[in-house]
Amino acid sequence: MASMNKDFWIHYIPFLSVYRWLASNIGPFESYLPLCLTISEIRMASQIERRLSHIEYSDKICIEAIRGERLPEALGLPVVQHSVIRGIRYHDGFAEELMGSLPAFTRALCARSIMSNRVPQINQPEDIPYCIWHPDVATEATYREVARRYPQMKYQVGRACAVAGYFNLYMELNLLPEVHIADEARENGHSDIYEDIMASPVKYEVMNDYFRTINADQPKVAHLNGNTAVRPYLEVKRKFRQTDEPFDVKGTASKGHYFDITEDNGVDEFDTKSLPSDGAAVTQYLYSPLPRDLPLINKDVLILTAAYYGDIDRYARLCRPMTVPTEIHCIVRGIYHNTMFAKWWSLQPDISDYRIQRAIYARFIMDNDISRITPETPCNELPYLIWYPAIAHGRVYQELVRRKPSMKAAVARACIVADYRDVYDKLDVDPDVDLLAEAKVSPNPYYLQDLRNKTERRGGVPDEWPKWNPCYTRDRLFEHTTTRLLGDVSNSIADTESGVPYNGVYAGMSHVALHVCASEGQDMHDVDLSDMY
């Protein structure tokens, strides 16, 4: 019993308790008039609860749900639930028995009713749908009635007006000039709503497409910033997929991108083509000041370059609430090369990624501040690369070892790079393959000879490589460039296999840099420049 869905018990335990009491003390429940639900409804609810705890996957199950042909017997897997929600949104009348079960199912059914010009009875705040304009739009009269009956849905209705072009209803709603509605109106060609919003000197962010929330009580002042899942984006679908994890027999939907305002994870029977590239628009913003109101573009490469170069203003404005692919790599590189970026990151309330924490410590160490390093500092957050792109003072390295003896090897290597012989000698470090490699390229032969002598006296060098390897020697600490000129970098991510390894984290953006250097506003095609020289 305890394992059953919480939402189910909130809705149905009062009725089941009455049923059990009557059955035990008076007689069969069927012989009495129902108090609120019929016995068949209670039995149906119990069956749905069992189905929600049942796990089974097949392509056929998902396809039938997506087509609205058959409600699966097993509803426990996310991929199946997404397929059912997809079926509900596209097929009126499908899976209506799920009303009142999971909130996501209820929201989908309420949205479908609205889009079919029926205003549903919504009893709980968690049952209010976010997107009520895809795949269909309702009539203006229906949306007007939704706003009248549920005033807390006025911004959803306003967004639907931006999709459908219901300017009169939009004006009746008397909404704050909201940035998501502006984006939606612009992308759907309804300039009257868009221009009305943009004419306001102050705009607000009431909606949040990342988390499907509405904050009308304390809205933030905002500008258009590329954070809207406009209706054309919702037409980009991904084929449902079974998990490829070797020890997991469950099915799972393909991981969503950043938005899931329809709560179906964008699943379909087939993958669809992506929207046309906006490469030219993206490229100009790589090297130009950002406009006050950003057009709707794929801003991921802008986020990555801002992180890579440690540009606080651009990064803080552009970043999403979740990281984009290779963003952590770029953040690490930016922190290593920009103290101000490191400081900004150190002030963030939740740094959950140890790679970022290592980079922050490393940058501060190289700036001769080890105040954050204490005996209690977790060892997995301590960096190894603490001599590039800057070298700390010798006394700082010496004090660092006193505070954290586990960093002796890293400090010894920094001393070889910096030629801090006095500090190095005090360490009396054991040889390892990294230290020997660094000593071989040092212009001072003392370190190599010392390590070789210790190797002979102490019985050789450990075979295993430190966990942060590879970490290149000083003669290889440079960023790689490329001759491969890409015609479009709007969907590019960082190169994570070459360049300087920051505690094993690579980040290269030379392909973006070359594209910017070569771009002159004209269309470009992929070409290898080495073939032209």
C-alpha positions, 0 to 999 in steps of 0.5 A: 500500500505504501508504495502506491502513488501519493496523488492517488491516495490524496484523491481516493483514500477517503472513499476507499476508507468508507467502502472498507468500513461499510463492507466490514460493518454493514454489508456490501457497498454495492447495496447502498447508494454511493456517497460521492463515487460509484463502486465502478469508479472506485474500482477503476481508480484502483485499476489505474493505480495498479497500472501506474505501478506496472512496468512493461515496455515495447514499441507497440505499446508506445505507438498505440498510445501515441496514435491514441488507439489504446491505453497501455496496461503498464503505465509505470515507465516515463517513456510510456507516460510521455507516449500517453500524454502525446496521445492525449494532446493529439487525440480528443477523447483518448485516455479520459479515464486517467483524469484525476490520476497523475497530475501530468495526465490530468493536465494533458486532459484539461489542455486537450479539453480546452483546445477542443473548446470545452472548459474543464472542471479544474479542482487542484492547482497542480491540475492547471495545464501550462500549454493550452495552444499545442497542437491546436488552438481553441476559439477566442470565446473558449479562451475568454471563458477559461480566463473568466473561470480561472483567472490564474490562467490569464497568462496561458490564455494571453500566450494562446492569443499570441499563437492564434492572433486573438488581439482583442482578447489579449487586450481584454486580459490587461496583462503585464507586457510579458516576454514569452508572449512577445516571443510567441507573437513575433514567431507566429506572425502576430505583430499587433500583439508583439508591437504592443508589448515591445512599446512598453518601456519595461517588460516582465517575465511572468512565465517560465518555460523551463519549469512550466511556472507562472509568477504573476505576483512577483514578476521579474523585470526582463528582456527577450532572452531566447528562453521561450519554447515557441510553437514552431519548436514544438513541432520538432519531435524525437522518436521514443526510445528504449534505454540503451543501459546494459543493466536496465531493462526498462524503456525510457524516453529520449532525454528532453532538450531544455523545454517540455511545456507539453510534458510529452518530452516531444516524443513521436513515432519518428524523428523530425527535421530540426528547424532551419539553422540560424547560423548567420544570426548567431555568428554576428552575436559572437563578436558583437554586443548583444541587443537589449532584446535577443531574437529567438536563436539557438544561443547555446554556442553564445553560452559556451563562448561566454563561459570559455572566455570567462565573460561574466556579463554575457554568461550570466545573461545567456546561461540556462538553468541547466547546463548545455552540452560541454558547458562545464568544460568551457566554464572550467577553462574560463575560470582558469583563465579569468580570476573575475569569472572564478570569483563570480563562480565562487559566490554562486550558492550551489556548485554541485560539480567538483570540476568547477570547484577544482578550477576555482581553487586552482585559479585562487591558488595561482593568484596566491590566495589559499584562504579557502583551502583548509584541512577540511577541504574535500580531497576530490575538490582539490586541483592538480594543475596549479601552475598554468596559466599562472604560477603562484609564489613559492611560499604559497605552494609551501603553505599549501602542502602544510595545509593539505599534504595530499597536494605534495605531488602537485606542488612539487610539479609546480616547483619544477615548472617555476624552478622553485628549488628551495621549496622543492627540496623541502618537500622530499617528494616521492618520484612519479611518472608525471614528475619525471616527465616534467623534470625531463623538459625542465631547463634545470637538470637538477630535478631530473637527477634528483628524481632519478636518484630517489627512484633508485633509492626507493625502489622504482616509480609507481606504474599507475597514472594519477587520476587527473591525467593526462596533464601535459608538460610545460612544452605542450601547454598550449591551445590547439587550433584548427584549419577546418573551417565550418560554414555554420557554428550555430549548433557547435559544442566545445572540442573536449578531446584536445587542447589543455587538460584542466585536471583532465577537462578539455575545452577547445573552441578554435573551430568557432574562432576560425569561423568568426575570423573568416566570416564576412557576412556571406554564406560559408561552406565547410572547407579545410583551409590546409588544402588551400595553402 
